[in-house]
Amino acid sequence: MGLGEGTTRDLLRLIGRYRRRPFSRGSRPNSLPKIFTRETELIAQQAAVEDWFPVQQAGPADFLKGIAINAAPLLHG
């Protein structure tokens, strides 16, 4: 991310290539929230994986006594 007129485009492109991400350049400080919001949304989309998975009990839980965890329906998330 570069901000201001003195930003070196070549350096930003080099960093972007290394990180495999496009570079961002803004001329005004008030453009930062929009740029950071866009970047956050892009990263969040890449990190989210929605799939079906079985219930797994991680440890003992008295309130689950008598419930067949292995017969529980798949969860989605």
Steps between C-alpha positions, in 0.01 A plus 500: 500500500638834403348832593583835347651635184857402596414129504736290290288290264789270409562411865129434557483278191805306619346446843169401338673246277684351799177474700300393191257785564433816301637821642276779625576867466295785638546872467297600807501372859119480497527224236655261756176365654362403158827332397539310829135389488544365147821316596339354812204372298733337245705328768191385691360339185822306453508381861139384518433137419143379519453125496312216667678329789418244770451589864810425706497500877822658621471395861271363768172686553247381754209661313568274199463172693258272319524689170649309206741760361598270212134499387471880497429664163784670316564865581556768239723797551 
